[in-house]
Amino acid sequence: MKLPKGSPRWLCLFLLLLMGATAVHAAGYRELYSSLAREFGVSDARSKAFLTWANHTSDQCKSRRDPSLQGGVDCIRTVVHGDNGVRFDSLAASSEMDLFPDRVVQTGKGSCLPVSFLVAILAESMGVTIVPVSLPGHVYLNFPSGINWEPNREGFRYSDEEYRKKYDVDPGRGRMAYKLSVSEFEGLFRYEIANRLQASKRNAQAIVQYRKAQTLSRDPTIPGNLALVLESSGERDVALKLLDSVWKAGARSEELVWNRAIMMLRAGRPPVDVQLLVEDAQGRRIDSERLQMLVRKIQEASP
């Protein structure tokens, strides 16, 4: 787009923001990988080599003797965990680059998110539609016909009910299970990128990724983490307004209550307001020992 000569600076900035806000997101997991790889500096040679490997692998699985869906799932399992020896390692994704699926193939290890990303690309290359499912602190894959893939146990099949119990899913307490679109998976990926940027004290970059993740995901944990980074960067008022808006929109979780309560106290809001906030959460079955401890401290400090 070419602007008239002498256009005001604010108009240029507005149009740049508008173009960013209306950008088309990836239609599939291969396209998403390519887009993220370019953004985060994965070399063209590395990304092309990975996609060539994915094409070759999917062709092998499509030509298998067993044409059933289960046969395809078993083939992916053999390739990922047998031929390439990929194993779960919770410490494997310590840096943002470890979240990319090509790194999983390269190192033979990965946590739930990059392994899920890898399997999603392979399944998509075979023409199989899968749905990632986000749980508190975890993600797994759902294939058609109700076949679940557990990335931390080499494709083991838990039932949906087993997942709900294992990860204590309870919408009333803000512990949600979300079926993710490709865009929402991108939001989860960017959220995890932001967490690693924040852990390495790159707060400005982390804030950018948290904000992008927030536009793509329904998860209230994302604005909560964003608020903490904003506060640590000297933007407490902005952070508290963000948490207030999330709360008013109806989001509820133990983590959100804790972060909002602590930030309210740091901002000098009346302790009684914080106590009412926590007691309201406890009335909604959002409770924990640290919330009870917070109420006791407020009560002890009250005249």
C-alpha positions as CSV (number, residue, x, y, z in Angstrom):
1,M,0.0,0.0,0.0
2,K,1.4,3.4,-1.0
3,L,0.4,6.4,1.1
4,P,0.3,9.9,-0.2
5,K,3.5,11.9,0.3
6,G,3.3,13.8,3.6
7,S,0.8,11.4,5.3
8,P,0.8,11.9,9.1
9,R,2.8,9.5,11.2
10,W,-0.2,8.4,13.2
11,L,-2.0,7.3,10.0
12,C,1.0,5.1,9.0
13,L,1.1,3.5,12.4
14,F,-2.6,2.9,12.4
15,L,-2.5,1.2,9.0
16,L,0.4,-1.0,10.1
17,L,-1.5,-2.1,13.1
18,L,-4.6,-2.7,11.0
19,M,-2.7,-4.9,8.6
20,G,-1.2,-6.9,11.5
21,A,-4.6,-7.3,13.1
22,T,-6.2,-8.6,9.9
23,A,-3.4,-11.0,8.9
24,V,-4.5,-14.4,7.7
25,H,-3.4,-17.2,10.1
26,A,-2.1,-20.5,8.9
27,A,-4.7,-22.9,7.4
28,G,-2.9,-26.1,8.6
29,Y,0.0,-27.3,10.8
30,R,2.6,-27.5,8.0
31,E,1.8,-23.9,7.0
32,L,1.9,-22.9,10.7
33,Y,5.3,-24.5,11.2
34,S,6.7,-22.7,8.1
35,S,5.4,-19.4,9.3
36,L,6.7,-19.7,12.8
37,A,10.0,-21.0,11.6
38,R,10.5,-17.9,9.5
39,E,9.5,-15.6,12.3
40,F,11.8,-17.2,14.9
41,G,14.8,-17.6,12.7
42,V,14.8,-21.3,11.8
43,S,17.0,-21.6,8.7
44,D,15.4,-22.3,5.4
45,A,17.6,-25.3,5.0
46,R,16.5,-26.8,8.3
47,S,12.8,-26.2,7.8
48,K,12.9,-27.5,4.2
49,A,14.8,-30.6,5.4
50,F,12.2,-31.2,8.1
51,L,9.2,-30.8,5.7
52,T,10.9,-33.1,3.2
53,W,11.3,-35.7,5.9
54,A,7.6,-35.3,6.9
55,N,6.5,-35.8,3.3
56,H,8.6,-38.9,2.9
57,T,7.3,-40.3,6.3
58,S,3.7,-39.6,5.4
59,D,4.1,-41.3,2.0
60,Q,5.5,-44.3,3.7
61,C,2.5,-44.5,6.1
62,K,0.0,-43.9,3.3
63,S,1.4,-46.9,1.4
64,R,1.2,-49.2,4.4
65,R,-0.5,-52.5,4.2
66,D,-3.1,-51.6,6.8
67,P,-5.3,-48.9,5.3
68,S,-7.4,-48.2,8.4
69,L,-7.1,-45.1,10.5
70,Q,-5.7,-47.2,13.4
71,G,-3.1,-48.5,11.0
72,G,-2.1,-44.9,10.2
73,V,-1.9,-44.0,13.8
74,D,0.3,-47.1,14.5
75,C,2.5,-46.1,11.6
76,I,3.1,-42.6,13.0
77,R,3.8,-44.1,16.4
78,T,6.4,-46.5,14.8
79,V,8.1,-43.7,12.9
80,V,8.2,-41.1,15.7
81,H,8.9,-43.3,18.7
82,G,10.4,-46.4,17.0
83,D,12.5,-45.3,14.0
84,N,13.4,-41.9,15.4
85,G,13.5,-42.9,19.1
86,V,11.6,-39.8,20.3
87,R,11.2,-39.9,24.1
88,F,9.4,-37.6,26.5
89,D,11.6,-35.2,28.4
90,S,10.0,-32.4,30.4
91,L,13.3,-30.5,30.4
92,A,13.7,-30.8,26.6
93,A,11.8,-27.5,25.9
94,S,13.9,-25.2,28.1
95,S,14.4,-22.7,25.3
96,E,12.0,-21.4,22.7
97,M,13.7,-23.2,19.8
98,D,13.2,-26.5,21.6
99,L,9.4,-26.1,21.0
100,F,9.8,-26.6,17.2
101,P,9.0,-30.1,15.9
102,D,12.2,-30.3,13.8
103,R,14.2,-30.1,17.0
104,V,12.3,-33.1,18.4
105,V,13.4,-35.1,15.3
106,Q,16.9,-33.8,15.6
107,T,17.4,-34.5,19.4
108,G,15.0,-37.5,19.8
109,K,13.3,-35.9,22.8
110,G,10.5,-33.4,23.5
111,S,7.7,-32.3,25.8
112,C,4.0,-32.6,25.1
113,L,3.7,-29.4,22.9
114,P,6.4,-30.0,20.3
115,V,5.7,-33.7,20.1
116,S,2.0,-32.9,19.5
117,F,3.1,-30.4,16.8
118,L,5.2,-33.1,15.1
119,V,2.4,-35.7,15.1
120,A,-0.1,-33.1,13.9
121,I,2.1,-32.3,10.9
122,L,2.5,-36.0,10.0
123,A,-1.2,-36.7,10.4
124,E,-2.1,-33.7,8.3
125,S,0.4,-34.8,5.6
126,M,-1.5,-38.1,5.5
127,G,-4.8,-36.3,5.0
128,V,-6.0,-37.1,8.6
129,T,-7.7,-34.3,10.5
130,I,-6.7,-34.2,14.2
131,V,-7.7,-31.9,17.0
132,P,-5.3,-30.8,19.8
133,V,-6.9,-30.7,23.2
134,S,-5.5,-28.3,25.8
135,L,-5.7,-29.2,29.5
136,P,-4.2,-27.4,32.5
137,G,-0.5,-27.7,31.9
138,H,-0.8,-30.2,29.1
139,V,-1.9,-30.9,25.5
140,Y,-2.8,-34.1,23.7
141,L,-4.2,-35.1,20.3
142,N,-7.6,-36.4,19.3
143,F,-7.9,-38.3,16.1
144,P,-11.2,-39.1,14.3
145,S,-13.3,-41.9,15.8
146,G,-12.2,-40.9,19.3
147,I,-8.6,-42.1,19.2
148,N,-6.5,-40.1,21.6
149,W,-2.7,-39.7,21.4
150,E,-0.8,-39.1,24.6
151,P,2.5,-37.4,23.5
152,N,4.2,-38.1,26.9
153,R,3.7,-41.8,26.7
154,E,4.5,-42.6,23.0
155,G,0.9,-42.4,21.7
156,F,-0.7,-44.2,24.6
157,R,-4.5,-44.0,24.5
158,Y,-6.2,-42.4,27.6
159,S,-10.0,-41.9,27.4
160,D,-11.4,-38.4,27.6
161,E,-12.7,-39.2,31.1
162,E,-9.2,-40.4,32.2
163,Y,-7.8,-37.1,31.0
164,R,-10.4,-35.1,32.9
165,K,-9.6,-37.0,36.1
166,K,-5.8,-37.0,35.6
167,Y,-5.6,-33.2,35.0
168,D,-8.4,-32.3,37.5
169,V,-10.6,-30.6,34.8
170,D,-13.3,-28.5,36.4
171,P,-14.8,-25.6,34.5
172,G,-16.3,-24.1,37.7
173,R,-12.8,-23.7,39.1
174,G,-11.3,-22.4,35.9
175,R,-9.6,-25.7,35.0
176,M,-10.7,-26.0,31.4
177,A,-10.3,-28.4,28.6
178,Y,-10.2,-26.8,25.1
179,K,-10.4,-28.3,21.7
180,L,-8.1,-26.2,19.6
181,S,-8.3,-24.9,16.1
182,V,-5.0,-24.4,14.2
183,S,-5.1,-20.7,15.2
184,E,-5.7,-21.6,18.9
185,F,-2.8,-24.1,18.7
186,E,-0.7,-21.2,17.5
187,G,-1.8,-19.2,20.5
188,L,-0.7,-22.0,22.8
189,F,2.6,-22.2,21.0
190,R,3.2,-18.5,21.3
191,Y,2.2,-18.6,25.0
192,E,4.9,-21.2,25.6
193,I,7.4,-19.2,23.6
194,A,6.6,-16.2,25.8
195,N,7.0,-18.2,29.0
196,R,10.6,-19.1,27.9
197,L,11.3,-15.5,26.9
198,Q,10.1,-14.3,30.3
199,A,12.1,-16.9,32.1
200,S,15.3,-15.7,30.4
201,K,14.5,-12.0,31.3
202,R,13.6,-11.0,27.8
203,N,10.4,-9.2,29.0
204,A,9.9,-6.9,26.0
205,Q,9.9,-9.9,23.6
206,A,7.7,-11.9,26.0
207,I,5.1,-9.2,26.2
208,V,4.8,-9.2,22.4
209,Q,4.3,-12.9,22.3
210,Y,1.8,-12.9,25.2
211,R,-0.2,-10.3,23.4
212,K,-0.3,-12.3,20.2
213,A,-1.2,-15.4,22.1
214,Q,-4.0,-13.6,23.9
215,T,-5.6,-12.6,20.5
216,L,-5.6,-16.3,19.4
217,S,-6.6,-18.2,22.6
218,R,-9.4,-18.4,25.1
219,D,-7.1,-19.5,28.0
220,P,-7.3,-17.0,30.9
221,T,-3.8,-18.1,32.0
222,I,-2.3,-16.0,29.1
223,P,-3.5,-12.6,30.3
224,G,-2.5,-13.6,33.8
225,N,1.1,-14.2,32.8
226,L,1.1,-11.1,30.6
227,A,0.0,-9.0,33.6
228,L,2.8,-10.4,35.8
229,V,5.4,-9.5,33.1
230,L,3.9,-6.0,32.7
231,E,4.1,-5.4,36.4
232,S,7.7,-6.5,36.6
233,S,8.4,-4.1,33.7
234,G,7.0,-1.2,35.7
235,E,3.5,-1.2,34.2
236,R,1.5,-2.2,37.3
237,D,-1.6,-0.1,36.5
238,V,-1.8,-1.5,33.0
239,A,-1.4,-5.0,34.4
240,L,-4.1,-4.6,37.0
241,K,-6.5,-3.1,34.5
242,L,-5.9,-6.2,32.3
243,L,-6.7,-8.5,35.2
244,D,-9.7,-6.5,36.1
245,S,-11.0,-6.7,32.5
246,V,-10.4,-10.5,32.3
247,W,-12.3,-10.9,35.6
248,K,-15.2,-8.7,34.5
249,A,-15.4,-10.8,31.3
250,G,-16.2,-13.9,33.5
251,A,-12.8,-15.7,33.6
252,R,-12.2,-17.5,36.9
253,S,-9.3,-19.6,38.1
254,E,-7.3,-20.0,41.3
255,E,-4.2,-18.5,39.5
256,L,-6.2,-15.5,38.3
257,V,-7.6,-14.9,41.8
258,W,-4.1,-15.1,43.4
259,N,-2.4,-12.8,40.9
260,R,-5.2,-10.2,41.0
261,A,-5.3,-10.3,44.8
262,I,-1.6,-9.9,45.2
263,M,-1.5,-7.1,42.6
264,M,-4.4,-5.3,44.2
265,L,-2.5,-5.3,47.5
266,R,0.7,-4.0,45.9
267,A,-1.3,-1.2,44.2
268,G,-2.6,-0.1,47.6
269,R,-6.2,-1.1,47.1
270,P,-8.2,-1.6,50.4
271,P,-7.5,-5.0,51.9
272,V,-11.2,-5.5,52.5
273,D,-11.7,-5.5,48.7
274,V,-9.0,-8.2,48.3
275,Q,-10.7,-10.2,51.0
276,L,-14.1,-10.0,49.3
277,L,-12.4,-11.0,46.0
278,V,-10.9,-14.1,47.5
279,E,-14.1,-15.1,49.5
280,D,-16.1,-14.7,46.3
281,A,-13.7,-17.1,44.6
282,Q,-13.9,-19.6,47.5
283,G,-17.7,-19.5,47.2
284,R,-17.3,-20.6,43.6
285,R,-15.2,-23.6,44.7
286,I,-12.0,-21.8,43.6
287,D,-9.8,-22.4,46.7
288,S,-6.4,-23.4,47.8
289,E,-4.2,-23.3,50.9
290,R,-2.4,-20.1,49.7
291,L,-5.8,-18.3,49.2
292,Q,-6.8,-19.3,52.7
293,M,-3.5,-18.0,53.9
294,L,-4.0,-14.7,52.1
295,V,-7.4,-14.2,53.8
296,R,-5.9,-15.0,57.2
297,K,-3.1,-12.5,56.7
298,I,-5.6,-9.8,55.6
299,Q,-7.9,-10.5,58.6
300,E,-4.9,-10.4,61.0
301,A,-3.8,-7.1,59.6
302,S,-7.3,-5.5,59.8
303,P,-7.9,-3.2,62.8
